[in-house]
Amino acid sequence: MPEPSTSSDAPPVSSGLARQIRGDLMTLTKARLSFLVVLTSCFGYFVATKEHGGFSWLTLLHLVFGTGLSAAGAAVFNQLMEVEADARMRRTSDRPLPANRLPKPAAFILGWMLAGFGLVHLGVKVNTEASVMAAATLVTYLFLYTPMKRVSTANTLVGAVSGALPPLIGWAAGDPDPGWKTFLEPGAIFLFGLLFFWQLPHFAAINWMYRDEYMRGGFRMWSNDDESGAKTARIALFYAVCLTLLAAVFPFVSTDMSAWGAAPGTFLGGVTALLAAKFLKSGDRSDARRLFFYTLIYLPLMMVASYLAWVARSGPEA
């Protein structure tokens, strides 16, 4: 007869509760999306300091901290604004707010604390321009993109603008004399364009794969009622071509990047276009899925290639 388990044999209840709370906080702050925001802002900083000089690990640390808090706060507010829609979609119904594991007032306070402290931290420890650009990212994401998801398919374009701004947070942080002119420099325009065009094939693919879910949630997406995938694939292909052209042309119209940088950019973008074309031809979910996962590979490879091809100027490191 087996002996009854003692209290020491069973996992403590507190550890399970701690895992649940940790998981809910990761979900509430959209940890993976927030990490991407931080990663692309760091990319902007690395490129800017390679061009302008003056790299500082301390500034980078403050950039990561402030941007991460701001992104996490924006994610909390986004989920507060979409509780009802999330409750109707299977893939989001178990999030902490629609599942009623976290009170909405508590999430509201947490969102304000994260976003507010992040923006203030960037303004005090980095510079005003970086803080303002982070605020522009938050405002575009929450007050334009999020409500537009219910009324217009153009929401994806607006969301791409929001997602293309984080590299400019880092770009401003890495400019020793930022001012507002820094955002009109060729390097800043390239960073914005790279992230803008990259997001559209990426989101077109995921929108189509989960089109029924988005329709159930009441969101107006390109993929709504696009059973064949042809409309969505054409959109993905168009922006994949734009992405490829940006990478191919920029090194020849700007002195910021060496001419050889056109090669990896053209190749990586060309693969995106080929996968979008394959999805257009087949209309299969598997091809949409391949396009989506390739875009996840594309971005870090393109960031590394762009950094290596960026022309270094003078300037000491701190």
C-alpha positions in Angstrom: 0.0 0.0 0.0 1.6 3.3 -1.0 2.4 5.7 1.7 0.5 9.0 1.7 2.6 11.9 0.4 3.9 14.3 2.9 3.7 18.0 2.6 7.4 18.0 1.6 6.6 15.8 -1.4 4.0 18.2 -2.9 4.9 21.4 -4.7 4.1 24.4 -2.5 1.0 26.3 -3.5 2.9 29.5 -3.4 5.3 28.4 -6.2 2.4 27.7 -8.5 0.8 31.1 -7.6 4.1 32.8 -8.3 4.4 31.2 -11.7 0.8 32.2 -12.5 1.5 35.8 -11.5 4.7 35.9 -13.4 3.0 34.5 -16.5 0.2 36.9 -16.3 2.5 39.9 -16.0 4.5 38.6 -19.0 1.2 38.4 -20.9 -0.1 41.7 -19.7 3.0 43.6 -20.7 3.3 41.6 -24.0 6.9 40.7 -23.1 7.9 39.5 -26.6 6.5 42.6 -28.3 8.1 44.8 -25.7 11.4 43.0 -26.2 11.2 43.7 -29.9 10.6 47.4 -29.2 13.7 47.5 -27.0 15.7 45.5 -29.5 14.9 47.9 -32.4 15.6 50.9 -30.2 19.0 49.5 -29.4 19.6 48.9 -33.1 18.9 52.6 -33.7 21.3 53.5 -30.9 24.1 51.2 -32.2 23.8 52.6 -35.7 23.6 56.2 -34.5 26.7 55.9 -32.4 28.6 54.2 -35.1 27.9 57.2 -37.3 28.2 60.0 -34.7 30.6 58.3 -32.2 30.2 58.7 -28.4 28.9 55.2 -27.6 28.1 54.8 -23.9 27.1 51.6 -22.1 25.4 53.7 -19.4 23.2 55.5 -22.0 22.4 52.2 -23.5 21.3 50.9 -20.1 19.1 53.9 -19.6 17.7 53.5 -23.1 16.8 49.8 -22.5 15.2 50.6 -19.1 13.1 53.5 -20.2 12.0 52.1 -23.5 11.2 48.7 -21.9 9.0 50.3 -19.3 7.2 52.5 -21.8 6.5 49.6 -24.1 5.2 47.5 -21.3 2.9 50.3 -20.2 1.6 50.7 -23.7 0.9 46.9 -23.8 -1.1 47.1 -20.6 -3.3 50.0 -21.9 -3.8 48.2 -25.2 -5.2 45.2 -23.4 -7.4 47.4 -21.2 -8.9 48.9 -24.3 -9.5 45.5 -25.9 -10.8 43.4 -23.0 -14.1 42.6 -24.7 -12.5 41.8 -28.0 -9.9 39.6 -26.4 -12.7 37.7 -24.5 -14.3 36.7 -27.8 -11.1 35.3 -29.4 -9.8 31.9 -28.4 -6.2 32.9 -28.7 -6.6 35.8 -26.3 -9.5 34.8 -24.0 -7.2 33.5 -21.3 -5.3 36.7 -20.9 -5.4 38.0 -17.3 -8.0 40.8 -18.0 -10.6 38.9 -20.0 -10.1 35.9 -17.7 -10.7 38.2 -14.7 -7.5 37.2 -12.9 -6.5 40.8 -12.6 -8.7 43.8 -11.7 -8.9 46.4 -14.4 -8.2 49.3 -11.9 -5.0 47.5 -10.9 -4.0 47.1 -14.5 -4.7 50.8 -15.2 -2.5 51.9 -12.3 0.3 49.6 -13.5 0.0 50.9 -17.0 0.3 54.5 -15.9 3.3 53.7 -13.6 5.2 51.8 -16.3 4.5 54.2 -19.2 4.9 57.4 -17.1 8.1 56.3 -15.4 9.6 55.0 -18.6 9.0 58.3 -20.5 10.3 60.4 -17.6 13.4 58.2 -17.3 14.2 58.6 -21.0 13.8 62.4 -20.7 16.0 62.7 -17.7 18.6 60.1 -18.3 18.8 60.0 -22.1 17.4 63.1 -23.8 14.2 64.9 -24.5 14.0 63.8 -28.2 14.2 60.1 -27.2 11.4 60.6 -24.6 9.2 62.5 -27.1 9.7 59.8 -29.7 8.8 57.1 -27.2 5.7 59.1 -26.3 4.8 59.4 -30.0 5.1 55.6 -30.3 2.7 55.2 -27.3 0.2 57.7 -28.6 0.2 56.3 -32.1 -0.3 52.8 -30.8 -3.0 53.5 -28.3 -5.0 56.4 -29.7 -4.7 55.8 -33.4 -3.9 52.1 -34.1 -5.9 50.5 -31.3 -9.3 52.2 -32.0 -8.8 52.1 -35.8 -8.8 48.3 -35.6 -12.6 48.4 -35.2 -13.3 50.9 -38.0 -10.8 50.7 -40.9 -8.4 48.2 -42.5 -5.9 51.1 -42.7 -5.2 50.3 -39.0 -2.4 48.0 -40.1 -0.6 50.9 -41.8 -1.0 53.1 -38.7 0.2 50.2 -36.6 3.3 49.9 -38.8 4.0 53.6 -38.2 3.9 53.0 -34.4 6.2 50.0 -34.8 8.7 51.9 -37.0 9.2 54.6 -34.4 11.3 52.7 -31.7 14.5 52.7 -33.8 14.2 56.5 -33.8 14.2 56.5 -30.0 17.6 54.9 -30.1 18.7 57.1 -33.0 17.9 60.2 -30.9 19.7 58.7 -27.9 22.9 58.1 -30.0 23.0 61.6 -31.5 25.3 63.9 -29.4 23.5 67.0 -30.7 20.0 65.6 -31.5 17.5 68.4 -32.0 14.5 67.7 -34.2 16.6 67.7 -37.3 18.0 64.4 -36.3 14.8 62.6 -37.4 15.1 64.0 -40.9 18.6 62.6 -41.5 19.0 59.8 -44.1 19.9 57.3 -41.5 16.7 58.0 -39.4 14.6 57.7 -42.6 16.2 54.4 -43.5 15.6 53.0 -40.0 11.9 54.1 -40.1 11.4 52.7 -43.6 13.1 49.4 -42.8 10.8 48.7 -39.8 7.7 50.1 -41.5 8.0 47.9 -44.7 9.1 44.9 -42.7 6.0 44.9 -40.5 3.5 44.8 -43.4 4.3 41.3 -44.9 4.8 40.1 -41.3 1.3 41.3 -40.1 -0.4 40.4 -43.4 0.6 36.8 -43.0 -0.5 36.5 -39.3 -3.7 38.5 -40.1 -4.7 35.9 -42.7 -3.7 32.9 -40.6 -6.0 34.1 -37.8 -8.6 36.0 -39.9 -11.5 34.1 -38.3 -10.3 35.1 -34.8 -9.9 38.8 -35.8 -13.4 38.8 -37.3 -14.8 37.2 -34.1 -13.1 40.0 -32.1 -14.7 42.7 -34.3 -11.5 43.9 -35.9 -11.4 45.1 -39.5 -8.3 43.6 -41.2 -7.1 43.2 -44.8 -7.7 39.5 -44.5 -11.4 39.7 -43.5 -13.4 37.5 -45.8 -10.2 36.8 -47.9 -10.7 33.1 -48.0 -8.3 32.5 -50.9 -5.6 34.6 -49.4 -5.0 36.4 -52.8 -5.8 39.9 -51.5 -3.6 39.5 -48.4 -0.8 37.9 -50.4 -0.8 40.7 -52.9 -0.4 43.2 -50.1 2.4 41.2 -48.6 4.2 41.0 -51.9 3.9 44.7 -52.6 5.4 45.7 -49.3 8.1 43.0 -49.6 9.1 44.5 -52.9 9.2 48.0 -51.2 11.4 46.5 -48.5 13.8 45.0 -51.0 14.0 48.2 -53.0 14.8 50.3 -49.9 17.7 48.0 -48.9 18.9 47.9 -52.5 18.8 51.6 -53.2 19.7 53.3 -49.9 23.5 52.5 -50.0 23.7 54.2 -53.3 21.8 57.4 -52.4 23.4 57.9 -49.0 26.9 58.0 -47.6 25.7 56.4 -44.4 26.0 52.8 -45.7 28.7 51.1 -47.7 27.7 50.0 -51.2 28.2 46.4 -50.3 25.3 46.7 -47.8 22.9 46.5 -50.7 23.8 42.9 -51.3 22.5 41.3 -48.1 19.6 43.7 -47.9 18.5 42.8 -51.5 18.9 39.1 -50.9 17.0 39.0 -47.6 14.2 41.2 -48.9 14.1 39.1 -52.1 13.5 36.0 -50.1 10.6 37.8 -48.4 9.1 38.7 -51.8 9.5 35.1 -53.1 7.7 33.7 -50.0 4.9 36.2 -50.5 4.7 35.3 -54.2 4.5 31.6 -53.2 1.7 32.4 -50.8 -0.1 34.3 -53.5 0.2 31.3 -55.9 -0.9 28.6 -53.4 -3.2 30.4 -50.9 -2.1 27.7 -48.4 -1.9 28.4 -44.7 1.5 26.7 -44.6 2.9 29.2 -47.1 1.5 32.1 -45.1 3.1 30.5 -42.0 6.5 30.3 -43.7 6.3 33.9 -44.7 5.5 34.9 -41.1 8.3 32.9 -39.6 10.8 34.1 -42.2 10.0 37.7 -41.3 11.1 36.8 -37.8 14.4 35.6 -39.1 14.7 38.5 -41.6 14.7 41.3 -39.0 17.7 40.3 -36.8 19.8 39.3 -39.9 19.0 42.7 -41.6 19.8 44.6 -38.5 23.2 42.9 -38.2 23.9 43.4 -41.9 22.9 47.1 -41.8 25.1 47.7 -38.7 28.1 46.1 -40.3 27.6 48.0 -43.5 27.1 51.4 -41.7 29.9 53.8 -42.2 31.7 54.6 -39.0 32.6 58.2 -38.4 34.9 59.7 -35.7 34.1 59.8 -32.0 35.4 58.2 -28.8 33.6 55.5 -27.0 32.6 56.0 -23.3 
